[in-house]
Amino acid sequence: MTLSQISRRSFLHFSAATAAAFLVPGGALPVQAGTLSHGLSVFGDLKYPKDFTAFDYVNPDAPVGGKIAMTAPSWGYNQNPQTFNTFNTFILKGDAPPRMELCFDSLMVRAYDEPDAVYGLVAESALVSEDGNFVTFKIRPEARFHDGSTLNAEDVAFSLNLLKEKGHPIISQSIKEMVSVTAPDEHTVTVAFSGYHSRQLPLLIATLPIVSKTYYTRYNFEASTLTPPLSSGPYMVGRYEIGRYIEYKKVENYWAKDLPVTKGHHNFEIIRLDFFRDRQATFEAFKKGRLTFHEEFSSKTWATEYNFPALTEGRVAKKEFAIRLPSGAQGWFLNTRKEKFSNPKVREALGYAFDFEWSNAALFYDLYTRTQSFFENSEMKAVGLPSDAELALLEPYKKDLPEGVFGEAITQPVSNGSGQDRKLLREASLLLKEAGYYRRGEQLIGPDGKQLEMEFLSNSPAFERIVLPYVKNLRLLGIEASFRVVDPAQFQKRVDDFTYDIVGHRFSLTPTLGPSIRNFWTSASAETFGSYNLSGIKVPAVDDLVDKALNASSREEMITAARALDRVLRAGYYWVPQWFKAFHTVAVWDMFGIPNDMPAYAFPVEATWWVDSEKAARIGKES
């Protein structure tokens, strides 16, 4: 099981362009400042030439039609995988349905077989100034909104300025070094940057959604609304019922359907998302064929419950797809804004009480690996002793950092797998004693004279079987721990407002670090409501290392800064890391066509799969 199924929202979909760059096999095309180009990348390399006809990982001849029905984790800024009460996905207020980004075009779009390259959609080309402080985009004259009106440079400038001024904090904070956006003519947009911006910011700007200036001059952008907004993307909002489902309907005369960046994409006539409050209801809906695609996040279910008639009859198939992206940072995040979590020894002690080895064997059927790093499953993960290059970044802060930063990278304790490892619990007790706590009977009493209490906050009961054994060990230490499930709206509000003790979450990171990581760990984000700095980290060294990673002039420099950053974060014990698996576990009603080569840097099911009419007819799922 992973938290991505039930998290309040995942990392920015629109900022997926902030990924890593390296020389791509087959010959890379350098993109230099001052050169007009059909694409952009962080470190200047593009796989696809100007005259490419389609991305290699799609089937450009895929048939169009049919429906895929699924549930989905949220990818956008305020999207909720369990319900929705607004279609405005760009502000903090309200819960929007997942995949609203399908309705909106952007200047450029990702190539998912390159770590960070973007190619022109609304913009046919981009010109980066010699000093890197300006990017000029040339807008395609054929770009249109769904009502037939022209999408022009004024709409782009309006959108970017609006998102900076009034957009969700995750957006506005990420683009704060964007100084201005102007439209000198109908087909030209010039974006100016402060000079303190990261290399990734122009790519992030290029992948932000474009809205209609006319529409949002008439309607309030900051309003939560159930009127679908005017948009321009390959899909538009179709049928829906609040709290039950939403359908995205393919736009028949989508203006960009013949562009190289869209060939082989958007093959489903209908993308339907159904909403369920718990995992079991979702699984039952899949078994009955109400859902046709289901990514399974429960290891127990994957190992023991895929024995229903449709599967044994061959109508449903189980599939595994390798995950080559960083697995992200999944764990229980400790809210250091609260005094009880301000002492790192207390936070470290909590890690000794979680018996991963027992959980993996007894609950997960040994499908998972323990997460150690904030950059797990990537070359940005710190291992062993710091290199000379890492030490050069860390030494200026030596007096302010814990000793653990300069030794072997911090790893989580390994238990004997009993579920109640007395040796590890003894280590936890010693750490708590060093932090000023003492036992009074069965209670652990703190410096304030009160028993240490903590609550695990969740929006799903699915984690109860995992948290309760952990709670049991915490109570053996004298800590009054509890697990609380609240409804999705209350959960999101409490997380946004930082009114929790411990919350489980998974951050999905891209292979190149983008500006949005400022919202994860920096001091400025620690008190910004709605940010991803769940632990409330405020450490000058972290701030500096984030800047160094974002401003790296090469991939090697970025990796070095990320590893140094990883060491500091891990030595701060801001979380209790959980687990990851290196593959997607997916079950489908066997009716889909799948490209031969799934791209390395995404799992774009809705974008690149299609309905195979012969297979659908064989299992009785023809349209």
C-alpha positions, 0 to 999 in steps of 0.5 A, a space after each residue: 500500500 502507498 499513500 498516493 492512493 489516499 493523499 490530499 494531493 500529489 506533486 504538481 502535474 503541470 510542473 512535471 517538466 522540472 525533471 533531470 537532463 542528461 545526454 539522451 541515447 540516439 544523439 542529443 541536440 544542444 539548445 543554447 541561449 539565443 537560439 530559437 528552438 522548438 523545445 527546452 530542457 534544463 541543461 540544454 539537450 533535446 532528443 527530438 529534432 524540429 521535424 519530429 512527427 510523434 514521440 517514440 513511446 506512443 502509437 501514432 496510429 492508435 484508434 480513438 474511441 471507447 472509455 476507460 473507467 478508473 479512480 485516480 490519485 490527485 495530481 493537481 493543486 487542490 484536487 481530491 481523489 475522494 470527492 469534489 465541490 469545485 471545478 477550479 483546480 488553480 486556487 487553494 479554496 475547495 476540492 477539485 476533481 482529479 485530472 482537471 488538467 486534461 481540460 487545459 493546454 499549456 505553452 509546451 508539454 513534456 516528453 516522457 522519455 526524456 528527463 525534463 524536455 518540453 516541446 511546443 504545444 500552444 507555443 511553436 517555438 521559444 527563444 531564451 535570451 543570452 543572459 537567461 533572464 527572458 524567454 520569448 514564446 511564439 504562439 501558434 495562430 491556430 490555437 483555440 478555446 473550446 468555444 472557438 475563440 482564439 487563444 492568443 498571447 494576451 490569454 497567456 500573459 493574463 494566465 501567468 500573471 493571474 496564477 502568480 497573483 491569485 493562484 494556489 500557493 504551490 503555484 504562486 510560490 514556485 513562480 515568484 521569480 517570474 517578474 513580468 509577462 507581456 504580450 507585445 503582439 497577438 502571437 508573442 509572449 515575453 516572460 521576464 525573470 529576476 535573475 535569481 531564478 532556477 534553470 527549471 523555472 522557464 520550463 515550469 512556466 511553459 507547462 502551466 495551464 492557460 485560461 481565457 482572459 475574456 472568461 475570467 474577466 467576466 467571472 471571479 477566478 478566486 471563486 469556488 464554482 461548479 460551473 466548468 470553466 472555459 478551457 482549450 485542452 483535449 478534453 472537457 468536463 462531461 457528465 458528472 455527479 458530485 461525490 460519485 463520478 466525473 467524465 472527461 469527454 474528448 473534444 471532437 475538433 481539438 485544435 492541436 490534434 494533429 501536432 507532433 506532441 499530441 499524435 498517439 495521445 488522448 485516444 479515449 472518447 471518455 475518461 471516467 473517474 469514480 469516487 469511493 470513500 474506501 479501498 474495498 468499495 473501489 476494489 468491488 467496483 473493479 471486480 464487477 467491471 464498473 471500473 476497467 483500470 485499477 492500480 492496486 496499492 494494497 499488498 495484501 489485496 494484490 497477494 490474496 484477493 485477485 482470485 475472482 471469476 473475471 480474473 480466473 476466466 481471463 477477462 481481467 489481467 494482472 500486470 506490473 510496470 517498472 517504476 524508473 522515477 524517484 520513488 519520492 518521500 513517503 512517511 509519517 511527517 512529524 509537525 515540528 511546529 508543535 513543542 513536543 516534536 521540537 527535540 530531534 531526539 524525540 523524533 529519532 526515538 519515534 523511528 525506533 518504535 516502527 517495526 518495518 520488518 514485521 509490517 513488511 512480512 505480516 502485512 505487505 507480503 514482502 513486496 516493499 523495501 524500506 524508504 531511507 531517503 527523501 530521494 529514494 530510488 534515484 541517484 540523488 539519494 545520499 549513501 555512505 560517507 559524504 564525498 569531497 564535493 558534498 563536504 564542500 557544501 556542508 562544511 560552512 554549516 558544520 557548527 549548526 548541523 548535527 554530527 550525523 550529517 558528516 558521517 554515514 548517511 542516516 538509515 533506519 534501524 532494522 528490527 528482529 521482525 518480531 513486531 516488538 523488538 525490545 532492543 530497539 524500544 530500549 534505544 528509543 527509551 534512552 533517547 527520550 530520557 536524554 530529551 528530558 522525559 521520564 517514566 511515571 508508571 505506564 506514562 512517559 512524562 515530559 519536561 512540562 510535567 504532562 504525558 507525551 501524546 500524539 495523534 496520527 491523522 488520516 482520511 482513510 481507514 485503510 492505514 489502521 492495520 498498519 498504524 495500530 501496531 505502531 501505536 502499540 509500541 509507542 504505548 509501550 514507551 509510555 506515549 499516548 498515541 492514537 489514530 484518527 480518521 476524518 472526512 476528506 474536507 476536514 483532513 485537507 483543511 487540517 493539513 493545509 492549516 498544519 493543525 495535526 501531530 503526525 500525518 502520512 503523505 507521499 511526495 512524488 519527485 521528478 528526476 531533476 529538482 524543480 522550484 516546487 521543492 521550495 514548498 517541501 523543505 524551506 523556511 519560507 514555506 514552513 508557515 505558508 498555509 497549504 504548503 508541502 512543508 508538513 514537518 515545518 522545517 526551518 533550517 538555513 543550511 536546507 534553504 541554501 542547499 535547495 538553492 544550490 540544487 535548483 541553480 546547478 549548472 550541470 546535472 552532476 552539480 544538482 546531484 551533489 547538492 541533492 545528496 548533501 540536502 538529503 543528509 541534512 534532512 535525514 539527520 533532522 529526523 523530521 519523519 518516520 520513513 515508510 516503504 516503496 516498491 519499484 513497480 506499478 501493480 495494475 489490474 485491467 479488464 483486458 480490453 486495452 492496447 498498450 504502447 510497446 515502450 512505456 516511457 521512463 519518466 511517467 506512467 501516462 495511462 490515460 494519455 497513451 493507452 487505447 481501447 482495442 475493439 477486438 479484445 473488448 468484444 471478446 470480454 463483453 466490454 465493447 462500446 
